[in-house]
Amino acid sequence: RDGRKVGSPYFLMDRESKSESFAQRIHNHIEQDIASINLTLEGLYKETFDAIVKAISTARRVWLVGFRNGHYLAGYARWQLIQVRGDVHLMPQAGETMAEYLADLQPDDVLIVMGFRRRLPAIQRIVDTAKKAGVPTLVLTDPTAPDTMRATWTIRCEIRGNDFFDRYTGVMSFLHLLSVSVARATGAK
């Protein structure tokens, strides 16, 4: 029961193997991804989303950080954003410490943090450090995150399904929408 409460995939997965056709497995997979996207995007508020897009579009620098699966998502977001604006950085790079980056944060920067289930305690320290520096911060997280993240904006993305592994289709869809919106906001240049 405790494992189910904290969202451990081991305790959430079905214990009995289901006998279903390949076509049914594909259908179930698609349905779970659609549900993940719906739960993630339908909860967005236009004013919040527009403020995030404006902040990313006009910031001097954009910083991204993520741990575990969030690291790959932060890298994907960086790749999308560098195609439409400069000074987009993934931190830390190999052999570097987070402190080197955090010490350089400025109020005209934006920080995007990927902090999904089984978040490291470092995520809250990073958000708190950015807040002290006056840096607007976007946290992408999942519904199990506490309401005390203290970020400028927190977007909760659905990542759970019926399978053992988390699903990141809702996060990817949000990042795609965000990137396209930033591209539009930055204009023709």
C-alpha positions in Angstrom: 0.0 0.0 0.0 2.8 2.4 0.8 4.4 1.6 -2.5 1.2 2.4 -4.4 0.8 5.7 -2.5 4.2 7.0 -3.7 3.7 5.7 -7.2 6.3 3.0 -7.4 5.9 1.3 -10.8 6.6 -2.0 -9.2 3.5 -1.8 -7.0 1.4 -0.2 -9.7 1.9 -2.8 -12.4 -0.6 -5.6 -12.8 0.5 -8.8 -11.2 -1.2 -11.0 -13.6 -0.3 -11.1 -17.3 -3.2 -10.3 -19.5 -4.1 -12.4 -22.5 -4.8 -9.9 -25.2 -4.1 -9.7 -28.9 -1.3 -7.6 -30.4 -4.0 -5.3 -31.9 -5.5 -4.9 -28.4 -2.1 -4.1 -26.9 -1.5 -1.4 -29.6 -5.0 0.0 -28.9 -4.4 0.1 -25.2 -1.0 1.8 -25.7 -2.5 4.5 -27.9 -5.3 5.1 -25.5 -3.0 5.6 -22.6 -0.8 8.0 -24.6 -3.9 10.0 -25.6 -5.1 10.1 -22.0 -1.7 11.3 -20.9 -1.7 14.1 -23.5 -5.3 15.1 -22.6 -4.6 15.2 -18.9 -1.5 17.3 -19.4 -2.8 19.9 -21.9 -6.4 20.3 -20.9 -5.3 21.7 -17.6 -3.3 24.6 -19.1 -4.4 28.2 -18.6 -3.9 30.5 -21.5 -2.6 33.4 -19.4 0.0 31.1 -17.7 1.1 29.5 -21.0 1.4 33.0 -22.7 3.5 34.3 -19.8 5.8 31.3 -20.1 6.2 31.7 -23.8 6.9 35.4 -23.4 9.5 34.8 -20.7 11.3 32.2 -22.8 11.2 34.3 -25.9 12.5 37.5 -24.3 15.0 36.1 -21.8 18.7 36.8 -22.1 19.5 33.1 -21.5 17.4 30.0 -21.0 18.7 27.3 -18.7 17.4 23.8 -18.6 18.0 21.1 -16.0 16.6 17.6 -15.4 17.6 14.5 -13.6 16.9 10.9 -14.5 14.3 10.8 -17.3 14.0 14.6 -17.0 17.6 15.0 -18.3 16.6 13.6 -21.7 13.5 15.7 -21.8 15.5 18.8 -20.9 17.9 18.0 -23.7 15.0 17.6 -26.2 13.6 21.0 -25.1 17.0 22.6 -25.5 17.3 21.2 -29.0 13.9 22.6 -30.0 14.6 26.0 -28.5 18.1 26.5 -29.9 16.5 26.3 -33.4 14.6 29.6 -32.8 16.7 31.5 -30.2 20.2 31.7 -28.9 21.7 31.2 -25.4 19.8 28.1 -24.5 21.9 25.9 -22.1 21.6 22.4 -20.6 23.1 22.2 -17.1 25.3 20.8 -15.8 27.6 19.5 -18.5 29.9 16.5 -18.0 32.4 17.1 -15.3 30.8 20.4 -14.1 28.9 21.1 -10.9 25.5 22.7 -10.6 26.9 25.5 -8.4 28.9 26.9 -11.3 25.7 27.5 -13.2 23.5 28.6 -10.3 26.0 31.3 -9.3 25.6 32.9 -12.7 21.8 33.0 -12.9 20.5 36.5 -13.5 16.9 38.0 -13.2 16.7 38.4 -17.0 17.3 34.6 -17.5 14.7 31.8 -17.4 15.2 28.4 -15.8 13.2 25.4 -16.9 13.4 22.4 -14.5 12.2 18.8 -15.3 11.4 17.2 -12.0 9.3 14.1 -12.4 8.3 11.3 -10.1 11.1 10.2 -7.7 12.5 13.8 -7.8 15.9 14.4 -6.3 16.0 16.8 -3.4 18.4 18.9 -5.5 15.5 20.0 -7.6 13.9 22.0 -4.8 17.3 23.6 -3.9 17.8 24.6 -7.6 14.3 26.2 -7.7 14.9 28.0 -4.4 18.3 29.3 -5.6 16.7 30.6 -8.8 13.9 32.3 -6.8 16.5 34.0 -4.6 18.3 35.3 -7.7 15.0 36.6 -9.1 15.0 34.2 -12.0 11.6 33.2 -13.4 11.3 29.4 -13.2 9.2 26.9 -14.9 8.9 23.4 -13.3 7.5 20.5 -15.4 6.6 17.8 -13.0 3.9 15.1 -12.4 0.8 15.1 -10.3 2.6 13.6 -7.3 4.8 16.7 -6.8 4.1 18.7 -3.7 2.2 22.0 -4.0 5.2 23.7 -2.4 7.6 23.7 -5.3 7.8 27.6 -5.1 8.4 28.0 -8.9 7.0 30.9 -10.9 5.1 28.4 -13.0 4.4 24.7 -12.3 3.0 22.5 -15.1 1.8 19.0 -14.0 2.2 16.5 -16.8 0.5 13.1 -16.5 3.2 10.3 -16.7 1.5 7.3 -15.3 -0.4 4.6 -17.2 -1.1 1.0 -16.7 2.4 -0.2 -17.6 5.5 -0.6 -15.6 7.4 2.3 -17.1 6.2 5.9 -16.9 4.9 7.5 -20.1 6.3 10.9 -21.2 4.0 11.5 -24.2 2.2 14.3 -22.3 5.5 16.0 -21.5 6.7 15.7 -25.1 3.4 17.1 -26.4 3.7 20.0 -24.0 7.3 20.7 -25.0 6.3 20.6 -28.6 3.5 23.1 -28.1 5.8 25.3 -26.1 8.6 25.2 -28.7 6.2 26.0 -31.6 4.8 28.8 -29.6 8.2 30.2 -28.8 9.1 30.0 -32.5 6.0 32.0 -33.4 6.7 34.6 -30.6 10.3 35.1 -31.7 9.3 36.0 -35.2 10.9 35.7 -38.6 14.5 36.2 -37.5 
